[in-house]
């Protein structure tokens, strides 16, 4: 575990220092992936299904705001649909517009979820989304995830009915419209999934905010179970043809991903290097503020320790070897019973390492301790070792 | 001469202004009533456009049936139902907007208090320097 924590700290440092590049690379990868999935599944407009165009747009999106990724993904899907049929593209445009007008004007940051949900649906692991959003978002994320599911279902319906649509005559505009809308409206599987994910997000959100130990873990497990239950009940009620094995495996994967999110949850956003420019009457300031990396004190497990110690002031000018031996014997005889220190139990640093204050000179204060039976130091190990070694050496 | 404390304070304020402060400072320029009513107005406009789109989709979806029955149906009743649906949607959407934006306003005001306190502190630092 300590290795993982160290890895996390290192990651924080790297993220804090190179966050600009890391975010750009992530944006590039997300755009590249999204556009490739759209081209792979819809791909009716051959001009767009071109690696060079995808790369150029991905590079562009890597330094543009997040909204541009959504914009280009929507544009690509609409153009592909337009190539197939204008009516289908029109319905798609209406869907996107209604979502943007009614919901995403409130929370533009959430719009990335509308892109991620269809991507995960396409990869057959949509179950990750509700648990992740319950952990990271708010109950309002249920709307974003719902919108994402609607988009995925619409696009997959278009892809599934592409041959029928392209075989229809141009005059059958209403029939085309009806076909794609029917497939969307009468899709019980989609409605059950939206309901299950919404319930999961709310449950995970409510539990993870409780002030109980392991709230996040409880939230993840409960969320996964609730998700599966609602999906199963929906399947029994509406016959949604849910793949049970797929749902169970997907939910297990969701739990694993959620644990990873839990581990890294405070890694991002808290340690950003900031470059700011400002001026006053006398100067222009170009400041790069790098956050201080305070290494979190890792847990020290001290299983058994003898806390008996006695401070004796020795005046070496009158001390002879015999006197010192007497004192040492006195100290050793007064050992007390060992005490248990549980993990994380607070203790004073000077109690732990009384040798810090030792000086072997005139008028020194000499602290004695004995019987170290078993100790585990995770962080200050070298220091502690040296100090102990020195103290024992000193005693001899 | 550079005053270290002042530069640190200015940097912190600039970082705030560039991140979460950007929106908060904008919100802080409005009175509460103005801010909320402006956004409710925007919501009503967005809601109207969205309703128009949904209504158009509905009409096209049932276009043939609608055209066949256009002389048989009670148009006034149809319009009344459409208006009720529109009104209901706008009222609900407006209420949600009111709640969201009044929450955002109070949150932004709280956040700005600290920012304004820093501004005062910065001002006093300048004054001290000049003296």
Interface residues (C-beta under 8 A of the other chain):
Chain A: X91 X94 X97 X98 X101 X102 X105 X106 X174 X177 X178 X181 X274 X276 X277 X278 X280 X283 X285 X287 X289
Chain B: X2 X7 X10 X11 X14 X15 X18 X42 X46 X47 X49 X50 X53 X54 X56 X57 X60 X61 X63 X64 X93 X97 X100
